[in-house]
Amino acid sequence: MVRNKNSSPKNFAAAITALLLMCLCFTVNAQFHIIPQPLRLTPKPGTFTLKNNMVIGIDADNKATAIYLQSYLAKNYNLHLKVRIKPTAAAIYLLLDSNRTKGDYFLNISRSSIKITGNSNGIFYGIQSLIQLLPQDGAAPFRLAACEIVDEPRFQWRGLSLDVSRHFFTVDEVKKYIDVMAHYKLNVFHWHLTDDEGWRIQIDKYPLLTDVGSKISFYEKQGKFRKLDNLIDGGRDGFYTKADIREVLKYAKERFVTVLPEIEMPGHSEAAIFAYPWLGCKDSTGAKHRVRMLDPGDSTFTFMQNVLTEVIDLFPNQYIHIGGDEAEVVDWLKSPVAVALMKKEGLTRPEQVQSYFIKRIEKFLLSKNKKLVGWDEILQGGLAESATVMSWEGEAGGIAAAKMHHPVVMTPLPYMYFDAPQANESLEPIGWNPPVPWQMVYNYEPQSKQLSTGDAKYIMGVQGNIWAEKVPNLKHLEYMVYPRALAVAELGWTAKENKDIGRFADKLNMQYGLFKLWGLNARLPNIENMADVYTNHDHYSFVLNYPLKGAQVRYSINGKMPDSTAAAAGFPLKIDEALTDTLKLSAYTTWLLGHQHILQREMVKHVVVDADDSIGNLQPGLNFSLYKTKEVSYRKLDTIAPAAAGILSFPQPLVAAPAGSPLFNWVKVNGFIKIDTEDDYQLTTGFEESPLLFLGNAKVMDRERNRYVEPQKALLHLKKGYYAIRGYYLADDTNSTQNLLQLQTVGGKVLDPGAYLYHM
């Protein structure tokens, strides 16, 4: 190394220290890609090499966990280790620590050994972190970077559901689902066992529930059941025997996953009613219609209590989920049984019948030492005293329940619903609801700022949900759930202050080696930086990069989507095209010999923007006007008097709509961007739902684009001068703390908005 003759030893030492820190940071990112992010991770010098015939040393009470690790290494790495109780020496130590009680653990990897301490589930979670540090290709040598990890979960409920009612999944498929959950420290498996399209659990007292109710698609094909037009295909029949369920429960217990059974009531009960028609809500008018509601009579309660007795005998979990969602309570107004009940109990609204139904079931569950869990509709008409609420319709139900000091699991639309597509709907498998990419899941905060510190303690955790109407098989299921479930895992485990979406994105890409090892059909990551572009350049030159080695891309620039028959190219791939109007780039990316693929589109549009260098007497910030209106179009705002107006300074939070407002809260901004140095610039927005922005008369940002689903940017060569800017957006709590826009040089330097945003 040659030192500059003017550099001092002190400066040289500082430079070396900085370089070492950079290397250390690179090591942490490159080698310690653990999801969810541990509480504290400290890299240490050296590595440990795992070899055949090494010993796993354990206490007598944690042999099952040691056998789990032994089996995993044998299956995935052909490494055969021995398990010994309290040996004199070992390569891996799994040691119980009675002081650790909540799943926290300590993991130390040194040059000579690996040591994990914790209670039983803490040791298991330490093993999962160890598994993620192993080489992902399954090839020797099996070196692990030395480190020390101190870790604990943020929440005790870290859940993932599986709907087996709409499409049935086998015992082996359920086991694999639980396996991957456990790898990422998810610990509650919510098993949605009954619904309109199928009853999936054996009940000895009522055999028709499975003899008939588990074969809905069979009866639909015979014309004896309504057409299953909400399913992507004809359905998938089947049910679990009690032996099957005990097998799954044992498997889950070994992986420290609690199984939460759900038996839907009083709605979503069509399969049960098809098997036993007398359960259904009668219509005194004689009308014939689809019956999904249970009639709230004594015979129905006896039936459900008998069912729940057998469910309780199977499941050791302290919670039983009884559904309670989307109950068509108006059906009860025509039911003689329900009307008589309302008169007897002094009830005036059908929602109160729902509350009566839930509370009666709650009383029965309490008599069996079980706790009731229900969807947030169980708040209607009065919440059962001991109920735990799953908030799915949004956050409102969960916030209300937490303020009432009821336990809450946050699982709201849209963030936690994995039956939604993960990208542009036209390019993804069919799903419900608008797209929900993993970034939206990751950005969700379970403890709403509307809750006080005391009330926030009632948030037990988070859960991702998957409904199987459009999910006909396991590969499709895995595609929809992963990688989004990993964002749930980090939400549930990682301390809020340790979250970092950029770091998580890097670690997420590193998981695909494990997905390959496990045979998991997770959705592939997108091509990096592929976005809709507005530009005033006459030529568009861009390099497509991809985070997974060995991926290939097939592309076109005429808007037509290529397929597997098109010529393939490797990454990185340079696109270099003349641009006069619009270029439509379509990409078909494959990985692992073409067995997995994703589709993406990018529109590059040529625009003209002009500078004005004669404007003076400008002040920092943008003008804004706030409109409270029912209008859905920004074009009509100029005909409405604004509710408020002022100057938007940065980084001052943007004007936000009051919670629960029935009106749209439009904001119009206008002013100027001041450019001091002619150069190439990139303009982007931090809004999750994009604003509409114009520079002069040129549109440079489109509305109703989710920045994670259809990202967009303006790549502009700007001369010195002033550029008129105006824009429109809907104000809400989501974007009130985000950046309206960001201007940076092509070299990556982010400019201070206070230095370039001005108004008259």
ZILIN-V543804 format. One record per residue. N is the residue number from 0. RES is the residue in three letters. PSI is psi in degrees with one decimal (999 if undefined). OMEGA is omega in whole degrees, -180 to 180 (999 if undefined). Layout:
{{N RES PSI OMEGA} {N RES PSI OMEGA}}
//
This chain:
{{0 MET 135.8 178} {1 VAL 124.0 179} {2 ARG 142.2 174} {3 ASN 134.6 -176} {4 LYS -19.5 179} {5 ASN -5.4 -177} {6 SER 139.8 180} {7 SER 158.4 175} {8 PRO -36.1 -179} {9 LYS -43.4 179} {10 ASN -37.4 179} {11 PHE -43.4 178} {12 ALA -39.6 179} {13 ALA -39.0 180} {14 ALA -41.4 179} {15 ILE -42.1 179} {16 THR -44.1 179} {17 ALA -40.3 179} {18 LEU -41.3 178} {19 LEU -39.9 178} {20 LEU -39.9 177} {21 MET -43.1 179} {22 CYS -40.1 179} {23 LEU -44.4 178} {24 CYS -40.5 179} {25 PHE -41.6 179} {26 THR -44.7 -180} {27 VAL -45.4 -178} {28 ASN -37.1 -173} {29 ALA -34.2 -172} {30 GLN -28.8 -174} {31 PHE 62.2 -175} {32 HIS 56.0 -176} {33 ILE 130.7 172} {34 ILE 126.7 1} {35 PRO 155.7 -178} {36 GLN 125.6 179} {37 PRO 161.9 179} {38 LEU -49.8 177} {39 ARG 132.1 178} {40 LEU 122.7 -179} {41 THR 114.1 176} {42 PRO 147.4 178} {43 LYS 159.6 179} {44 PRO 145.8 173} {45 GLY 179.1 178} {46 THR 161.2 174} {47 PHE 133.7 -180} {48 THR 122.9 -179} {49 LEU 131.4 -176} {50 LYS 162.7 176} {51 ASN 148.2 174} {52 ASN 8.0 173} {53 MET 164.7 -175} {54 VAL 136.0 169} {55 ILE 113.5 -179} {56 GLY 131.4 -173} {57 ILE 167.1 165} {58 ASP 163.8 -175} {59 ALA -28.0 -172} {60 ASP -0.7 -179} {61 ASN 35.2 -179} {62 LYS -37.8 -177} {63 ALA -39.9 -180} {64 THR -37.9 177} {65 ALA -40.1 179} {66 ILE -35.2 175} {67 TYR -50.2 179} {68 LEU -43.2 179} {69 GLN -45.3 -179} {70 SER -39.6 180} {71 TYR -45.5 -179} {72 LEU -37.6 179} {73 ALA -44.1 -177} {74 LYS -43.9 -171} {75 ASN -20.2 -175} {76 TYR -0.1 -176} {77 ASN 33.7 176} {78 LEU 127.3 -176} {79 HIS 104.3 -178} {80 LEU 157.7 -180} {81 LYS 141.6 177} {82 VAL 125.5 -180} {83 ARG 138.6 177} {84 ILE 119.2 178} {85 LYS 59.8 178} {86 PRO 165.1 177} {87 THR -28.2 178} {88 ALA 149.2 180} {89 ALA 160.0 175} {90 ALA -37.2 180} {91 ILE 128.3 177} {92 TYR 125.8 173} {93 LEU 102.6 -169} {94 LEU 126.5 179} {95 LEU 139.3 178} {96 ASP 109.8 -175} {97 SER -14.0 179} {98 ASN -11.5 179} {99 ARG 123.5 -170} {100 THR -14.4 -170} {101 LYS 26.3 -180} {102 GLY 2.6 177} {103 ASP 154.8 -177} {104 TYR 164.5 174} {105 PHE 127.7 180} {106 LEU 125.6 177} {107 ASN 122.1 175} {108 ILE 117.6 177} {109 SER -177.9 178} {110 ARG -26.1 -171} {111 SER -21.5 -176} {112 SER 171.5 174} {113 ILE 131.9 -180} {114 LYS 127.7 175} {115 ILE 126.0 176} {116 THR 148.0 179} {117 GLY -177.5 169} {118 ASN -173.4 -172} {119 SER -49.9 -180} {120 ASN -29.0 176} {121 GLY -43.3 176} {122 ILE -41.7 179} {123 PHE -42.4 180} {124 TYR -35.1 175} {125 GLY -37.2 176} {126 ILE -39.0 179} {127 GLN -38.5 175} {128 SER -40.7 177} {129 LEU -43.2 -180} {130 ILE -39.9 -179} {131 GLN -16.5 178} {132 LEU -10.2 179} {133 LEU 154.5 176} {134 PRO 135.6 -172} {135 GLN -18.5 -178} {136 ASP -1.8 178} {137 GLY 13.2 -176} {138 ALA 143.9 177} {139 ALA 158.6 -1} {140 PRO 149.5 -175} {141 PHE 78.4 -178} {142 ARG 138.7 176} {143 LEU 131.5 179} {144 ALA 136.4 -180} {145 ALA 140.9 -179} {146 CYS 170.1 174} {147 GLU 128.7 -178} {148 ILE 127.3 170} {149 VAL 122.3 -168} {150 ASP 150.8 175} {151 GLU 154.7 -179} {152 PRO 147.3 174} {153 ARG -46.4 -179} {154 PHE 152.1 179} {155 GLN -13.8 178} {156 TRP 110.5 -180} {157 ARG 92.6 -164} {158 GLY 163.7 174} {159 LEU 131.3 -178} {160 SER 165.5 172} {161 LEU 121.1 177} {162 ASP 107.8 178} {163 VAL 5.3 -178} {164 SER -44.5 -178} {165 ARG -41.9 171} {166 HIS 130.4 -176} {167 PHE 138.8 175} {168 PHE 137.4 -173} {169 THR 169.7 178} {170 VAL -45.2 -180} {171 ASP -37.8 178} {172 GLU -38.8 177} {173 VAL -39.7 179} {174 LYS -44.3 179} {175 LYS -39.9 178} {176 TYR -45.2 179} {177 ILE -38.5 179} {178 ASP -49.5 -177} {179 VAL -37.5 173} {180 MET -49.7 -176} {181 ALA -35.5 179} {182 HIS -28.5 -178} {183 TYR 22.0 172} {184 LYS 23.2 169} {185 LEU 135.9 -168} {186 ASN 5.1 175} {187 VAL 117.4 177} {188 PHE 107.5 -179} {189 HIS 108.8 -173} {190 TRP 103.5 -178} {191 HIS 93.8 -166} {192 LEU -20.1 -178} {193 THR 146.2 176} {194 ASP -171.8 -178} {195 ASP -35.0 -173} {196 GLU -1.2 178} {197 GLY 140.2 173} {198 TRP 119.9 -166} {199 ARG 7.5 -177} {200 ILE 130.6 -180} {201 GLN 128.5 174} {202 ILE 111.7 -173} {203 ASP -38.6 -175} {204 LYS -24.1 -177} {205 TYR 78.1 -174} {206 PRO -23.9 -179} {207 LEU -19.7 178} {208 LEU -36.7 177} {209 THR -34.0 178} {210 ASP -33.8 -179} {211 VAL -51.0 -172} {212 GLY -18.5 178} {213 SER -0.4 -175} {214 LYS 39.1 -175} {215 ILE -41.9 -179} {216 SER -33.6 176} {217 PHE -47.1 -179} {218 TYR -28.9 177} {219 GLU -40.6 180} {220 LYS -24.6 177} {221 GLN -1.0 -179} {222 GLY 16.4 -178} {223 LYS -2.3 177} {224 PHE 156.4 -179} {225 ARG 157.0 178} {226 LYS 129.6 -179} {227 LEU 63.9 -175} {228 ASP -6.4 176} {229 ASN -5.3 -180} {230 LEU 151.7 -178} {231 ILE -19.9 179} {232 ASP -159.2 -178} {233 GLY 6.8 -180} {234 GLY 174.4 -177} {235 ARG 104.0 -174} {236 ASP 159.9 177} {237 GLY 166.9 176} {238 PHE 166.9 180} {239 TYR 127.0 170} {240 THR 167.8 177} {241 LYS -32.3 176} {242 ALA -39.9 176} {243 ASP -45.8 -177} {244 ILE -41.0 177} {245 ARG -36.1 178} {246 GLU -44.3 178} {247 VAL -42.4 -180} {248 LEU -41.4 178} {249 LYS -43.7 180} {250 TYR -44.7 -180} {251 ALA -42.1 -179} {252 LYS -39.3 179} {253 GLU -18.4 180} {254 ARG 13.3 176} {255 PHE 39.1 175} {256 VAL 124.6 175} {257 THR 134.6 -180} {258 VAL 120.9 179} {259 LEU 108.4 178} {260 PRO 142.7 175} {261 GLU 123.8 174} {262 ILE 107.0 -172} {263 GLU 137.5 173} {264 MET 155.5 -7} {265 PRO -12.1 176} {266 GLY -172.7 179} {267 HIS 39.8 -174} {268 SER 24.1 -173} {269 GLU -37.1 179} {270 ALA -41.9 178} {271 ALA -40.4 -179} {272 ILE -35.2 177} {273 PHE -37.0 179} {274 ALA -39.8 -179} {275 TYR 85.4 -172} {276 PRO -26.9 -178} {277 TRP -12.5 177} {278 LEU -22.4 -170} {279 GLY 153.2 179} {280 CYS 123.1 -180} {281 LYS 150.5 179} {282 ASP 114.0 -176} {283 SER -16.2 180} {284 THR -9.5 -179} {285 GLY 4.6 -179} {286 ALA 145.1 178} {287 LYS 121.9 179} {288 HIS 172.3 179} {289 ARG 129.2 -178} {290 VAL 112.5 178} {291 ARG -6.1 -175} {292 MET 137.9 173} {293 LEU 139.6 174} {294 ASP 132.4 -172} {295 PRO 51.5 178} {296 GLY 170.5 -177} {297 ASP -36.6 -179} {298 SER -36.1 177} {299 THR -43.8 180} {300 PHE -38.5 176} {301 THR -44.3 179} {302 PHE -51.7 -176} {303 MET -34.5 177} {304 GLN -37.7 176} {305 ASN -41.2 176} {306 VAL -50.3 -177} {307 LEU -31.1 177} {308 THR -43.7 179} {309 GLU -35.5 177} {310 VAL -45.7 -180} {311 ILE -38.2 179} {312 ASP -25.7 -180} {313 LEU -44.0 -168} {314 PHE 119.9 179} {315 PRO -13.7 -179} {316 ASN 142.3 -179} {317 GLN -14.3 -178} {318 TYR 144.1 170} {319 ILE 125.7 180} {320 HIS 126.1 -178} {321 ILE 12.9 177} {322 GLY -111.0 -180} {323 GLY 2.1 -176} {324 ASP 155.4 173} {325 GLU 35.9 178} {326 ALA 126.9 -180} {327 GLU 71.8 -170} {328 VAL -22.4 180} {329 VAL -22.7 177} {330 ASP -29.8 -178} {331 TRP -21.5 -179} {332 LEU -17.2 178} {333 LYS 0.4 -178} {334 SER 122.4 177} {335 PRO -37.8 180} {336 VAL -46.0 -179} {337 ALA -41.4 180} {338 VAL -41.4 178} {339 ALA -38.6 178} {340 LEU -43.3 -180} {341 MET -41.5 179} {342 LYS -42.9 -178} {343 LYS -40.5 -174} {344 GLU -0.8 -179} {345 GLY 35.0 -179} {346 LEU 139.6 -176} {347 THR -14.9 -178} {348 ARG 146.1 -180} {349 PRO -26.8 176} {350 GLU -29.0 178} {351 GLN -27.3 174} {352 VAL -39.5 175} {353 GLN -46.9 179} {354 SER -42.6 178} {355 TYR -44.7 -179} {356 PHE -49.3 -177} {357 ILE -43.2 -178} {358 LYS -33.6 179} {359 ARG -39.5 176} {360 ILE -38.9 178} {361 GLU -44.2 -179} {362 LYS -40.5 178} {363 PHE -44.6 -179} {364 LEU -40.7 178} {365 LEU -34.6 178} {366 SER -19.6 178} {367 LYS 13.3 -180} {368 ASN 37.2 177} {369 LYS 153.6 179} {370 LYS 143.6 -177} {371 LEU 133.9 171} {372 VAL 138.2 178} {373 GLY 161.1 175} {374 TRP 165.6 -168} {375 ASP -13.2 176} {376 GLU -16.8 179} {377 ILE -6.6 172} {378 LEU -26.0 -175} {379 GLN 130.9 177} {380 GLY -0.7 -180} {381 GLY 125.7 -174} {382 LEU 135.4 176} {383 ALA 143.7 -167} {384 GLU -38.3 -174} {385 SER 11.6 -170} {386 ALA 145.2 168} {387 THR 133.0 -174} {388 VAL 129.2 168} {389 MET 115.3 -175} {390 SER 107.4 -175} {391 TRP -30.0 -176} {392 GLU -5.6 -175} {393 GLY -162.0 -179} {394 GLU -17.7 -169} {395 ALA -45.9 -179} {396 GLY -42.1 179} {397 GLY -39.3 178} {398 ILE -44.6 179} {399 ALA -43.8 -179} {400 ALA -40.3 179} {401 ALA -37.2 178} {402 LYS -23.2 174} {403 MET 2.7 179} {404 HIS 41.2 170} {405 HIS 144.0 176} {406 PRO 142.0 -175} {407 VAL 137.8 168} {408 VAL 121.6 -179} {409 MET 120.7 -180} {410 THR 51.2 -166} {411 PRO 150.9 162} {412 LEU 146.5 -8} {413 PRO -11.1 -165} {414 TYR -35.4 -171} {415 MET 20.4 -178} {416 TYR 107.2 -171} {417 PHE 6.0 169} {418 ASP -6.3 172} {419 ALA 149.3 176} {420 PRO 161.3 -176} {421 GLN -4.4 -180} {422 ALA -162.2 -179} {423 ASN 124.0 -174} {424 GLU -33.2 -177} {425 SER -12.1 -176} {426 LEU -1.3 -175} {427 GLU 163.2 173} {428 PRO 149.7 -177} {429 ILE 142.5 -180} {430 GLY 175.5 177} {431 TRP 151.3 169} {432 ASN 166.2 177} {433 PRO 164.2 -175} {434 PRO 146.0 176} {435 VAL 92.8 176} {436 PRO 166.7 -176} {437 TRP -28.1 -180} {438 GLN -37.5 177} {439 MET -40.6 178} {440 VAL -47.1 -175} {441 TYR -36.7 -177} {442 ASN -10.8 -179} {443 TYR 141.2 177} {444 GLU 115.0 -175} {445 PRO -31.4 -179} {446 GLN 94.4 -175} {447 SER 146.8 177} {448 LYS -8.4 175} {449 GLN -9.4 -179} {450 LEU 139.9 172} {451 SER 167.0 179} {452 THR -40.1 179} {453 GLY -42.5 -180} {454 ASP -33.5 -178} {455 ALA -23.1 180} {456 LYS -16.9 -180} {457 TYR -3.3 173} {458 ILE 107.3 -176} {459 MET -25.0 -179} {460 GLY -154.9 -173} {461 VAL 161.5 178} {462 GLN 136.8 171} {463 GLY 143.3 -177} {464 ASN 144.0 174} {465 ILE 123.2 177} {466 TRP 137.3 -161} {467 ALA 19.6 177} {468 GLU -42.4 -176} {469 LYS 21.3 -176} {470 VAL 90.1 -170} {471 PRO -12.9 -176} {472 ASN 174.2 -174} {473 LEU -42.6 -179} {474 LYS -40.7 178} {475 HIS -40.4 178} {476 LEU -48.4 -179} {477 GLU -38.8 178} {478 TYR -41.5 -177} {479 MET -35.1 -174} {480 VAL -37.1 -175} {481 TYR 137.3 15} {482 PRO 8.2 -174} {483 ARG -33.4 -179} {484 ALA -25.5 179} {485 LEU -30.8 175} {486 ALA -37.6 175} {487 VAL -41.7 -180} {488 ALA -43.5 -180} {489 GLU -35.1 175} {490 LEU -41.8 -174} {491 GLY -27.3 -173} {492 TRP -48.1 -167} {493 THR 138.1 176} {494 ALA 139.4 -175} {495 LYS -42.1 -177} {496 GLU -13.7 180} {497 ASN -1.8 -180} {498 LYS 141.7 180} {499 ASP 108.7 -172} {500 ILE -32.7 178} {501 GLY -45.1 178} {502 ARG -41.7 180} {503 PHE -40.7 179} {504 ALA -43.2 178} {505 ASP -44.2 -179} {506 LYS -34.6 -180} {507 LEU -43.5 178} {508 ASN -30.0 179} {509 MET -14.6 -178} {510 GLN -15.4 -173} {511 TYR -23.2 172} {512 GLY -39.3 176} {513 LEU -40.3 178} {514 PHE -40.9 178} {515 LYS -43.7 -180} {516 LEU -38.5 -177} {517 TRP -5.0 -177} {518 GLY 38.9 -177} {519 LEU 125.6 -176} {520 ASN 59.2 179} {521 ALA 148.2 176} {522 ARG 138.2 -178} {523 LEU 155.0 173} {524 PRO 159.8 178} {525 ASN 159.0 168} {526 ILE 134.4 -175} {527 GLU 137.1 174} {528 ASN 15.5 176} {529 MET 118.8 -174} {530 ALA 158.7 171} {531 ASP 137.7 -172} {532 VAL 134.9 167} {533 TYR 130.3 -177} {534 THR 150.4 174} {535 ASN 10.0 175} {536 HIS 146.8 178} {537 ASP -4.3 179} {538 HIS 139.7 179} {539 TYR 117.8 179} {540 SER 125.8 -173} {541 PHE 145.5 179} {542 VAL 124.2 177} {543 LEU 124.6 178} {544 ASN 158.2 -179} {545 TYR 139.9 -173} {546 PRO -12.3 -177} {547 LEU 129.2 179} {548 LYS 141.4 176} {549 GLY -0.5 179} {550 ALA 152.2 177} {551 GLN 156.6 -180} {552 VAL 139.5 170} {553 ARG 131.6 -172} {554 TYR 161.8 173} {555 SER 160.9 177} {556 ILE 13.9 -180} {557 ASN 8.5 178} {558 GLY -17.3 180} {559 LYS 131.6 -178} {560 MET 122.4 176} {561 PRO 168.0 177} {562 ASP -167.3 -174} {563 SER -12.7 180} {564 THR -12.4 -179} {565 ALA 160.9 179} {566 ALA 138.0 -177} {567 ALA 148.7 176} {568 ALA 154.4 177} {569 GLY 169.9 176} {570 PHE 150.2 -4} {571 PRO 153.1 -178} {572 LEU 124.9 -180} {573 LYS 128.7 173} {574 ILE 127.3 -177} {575 ASP 103.5 -173} {576 GLU 144.6 170} {577 ALA 147.8 -175} {578 LEU 115.5 176} {579 THR -30.6 179} {580 ASP -85.8 -176} {581 THR 134.7 175} {582 LEU 130.4 -178} {583 LYS 102.2 -178} {584 LEU 125.7 177} {585 SER 135.6 -175} {586 ALA 138.5 177} {587 TYR 103.6 -174} {588 THR 133.5 180} {589 THR 155.5 177} {590 TRP 151.2 -179} {591 LEU 63.7 175} {592 LEU 28.5 176} {593 GLY 5.3 -179} {594 HIS -21.1 177} {595 GLN 143.7 178} {596 HIS 157.0 171} {597 ILE 158.6 179} {598 LEU 141.8 176} {599 GLN 154.1 176} {600 ARG 149.7 175} {601 GLU 130.8 176} {602 MET 127.0 176} {603 VAL 115.2 -174} {604 LYS 131.5 178} {605 HIS 132.8 179} {606 VAL 164.1 177} {607 VAL 124.1 177} {608 VAL 136.7 -176} {609 ASP 143.4 178} {610 ALA 154.1 174} {611 ASP 117.0 -177} {612 ASP 11.6 -175} {613 SER 3.9 -176} {614 ILE 138.0 179} {615 GLY -178.3 177} {616 ASN 48.1 179} {617 LEU 153.2 179} {618 GLN 151.8 -179} {619 PRO 149.6 177} {620 GLY 172.0 178} {621 LEU 146.8 170} {622 ASN 143.0 171} {623 PHE 151.2 172} {624 SER 133.2 180} {625 LEU 127.3 -179} {626 TYR 128.5 174} {627 LYS 109.9 -169} {628 THR 162.5 173} {629 LYS -4.3 -179} {630 GLU 137.5 180} {631 VAL -9.5 -178} {632 SER 131.5 178} {633 TYR -22.4 -176} {634 ARG -21.4 -177} {635 LYS 1.9 -175} {636 LEU -32.5 -177} {637 ASP -11.0 178} {638 THR 0.9 -175} {639 ILE 140.5 176} {640 ALA 130.3 179} {641 PRO 149.2 177} {642 ALA -24.5 179} {643 ALA 158.7 178} {644 ALA 157.6 180} {645 GLY -160.9 -179} {646 ILE 130.6 179} {647 LEU 109.6 176} {648 SER 161.0 -177} {649 PHE 141.6 7} {650 PRO 36.7 176} {651 GLN 135.7 178} {652 PRO 145.7 180} {653 LEU 158.3 -179} {654 VAL 126.2 -176} {655 ALA 150.6 178} {656 ALA 144.5 174} {657 PRO 143.3 -178} {658 ALA 135.3 176} {659 GLY 8.5 -179} {660 SER 135.0 179} {661 PRO -8.4 -177} {662 LEU 157.1 169} {663 PHE 140.1 179} {664 ASN 87.6 -179} {665 TRP 143.9 171} {666 VAL 130.9 174} {667 LYS 131.5 177} {668 VAL 149.5 174} {669 ASN 155.7 -179} {670 GLY -142.8 -175} {671 PHE 145.8 166} {672 ILE 125.6 -179} {673 LYS 121.4 179} {674 ILE 121.2 -179} {675 ASP -26.4 -176} {676 THR 122.8 177} {677 GLU 129.2 -177} {678 ASP 178.1 171} {679 ASP 135.2 -176} {680 TYR 156.6 173} {681 GLN 129.1 178} {682 LEU 125.0 178} {683 THR 172.0 176} {684 THR 147.6 175} {685 GLY -3.0 -179} {686 PHE 138.0 175} {687 GLU -45.1 171} {688 GLU 116.3 -166} {689 SER 149.6 168} {690 PRO 168.5 169} {691 LEU 121.3 -177} {692 LEU 141.1 175} {693 PHE 138.1 165} {694 LEU 112.4 -170} {695 GLY -124.7 178} {696 ASN 3.4 -176} {697 ALA 125.2 175} {698 LYS 127.2 -180} {699 VAL -1.8 177} {700 MET 130.4 -177} {701 ASP 152.4 179} {702 ARG 168.1 174} {703 GLU 28.2 173} {704 ARG 126.9 173} {705 ASN 127.9 -172} {706 ARG -18.7 178} {707 TYR -20.5 -179} {708 VAL -49.5 179} {709 GLU 72.6 -179} {710 PRO 151.1 -180} {711 GLN 154.3 180} {712 LYS 159.0 174} {713 ALA 123.9 176} {714 LEU 106.2 -167} {715 LEU 138.4 168} {716 HIS 115.5 -175} {717 LEU 128.2 176} {718 LYS 167.4 178} {719 LYS 133.6 -180} {720 GLY -161.7 -176} {721 TYR 136.8 180} {722 TYR 119.3 179} {723 ALA 132.2 178} {724 ILE 136.9 172} {725 ARG 155.4 -178} {726 GLY 168.0 -178} {727 TYR 141.2 174} {728 TYR 161.9 175} {729 LEU 122.9 -178} {730 ALA 132.8 173} {731 ASP 178.8 -177} {732 ASP -28.3 -176} {733 THR -49.1 -174} {734 ASN 0.5 -176} {735 SER -19.3 180} {736 THR 12.0 -178} {737 GLN 165.4 -178} {738 ASN 126.6 176} {739 LEU -45.8 178} {740 LEU 159.1 178} {741 GLN 128.5 179} {742 LEU 129.7 179} {743 GLN 157.5 174} {744 THR 160.5 179} {745 VAL -24.7 177} {746 GLY -9.5 175} {747 GLY -1.7 180} {748 LYS 119.2 179} {749 VAL 128.5 -176} {750 LEU 150.3 179} {751 ASP 118.9 -178} {752 PRO -26.8 178} {753 GLY -16.6 -178} {754 ALA -8.3 -178} {755 TYR -7.4 179} {756 LEU 124.5 -176} {757 TYR 162.3 176} {758 HIS 162.9 176} {759 MET 999 999}}
//
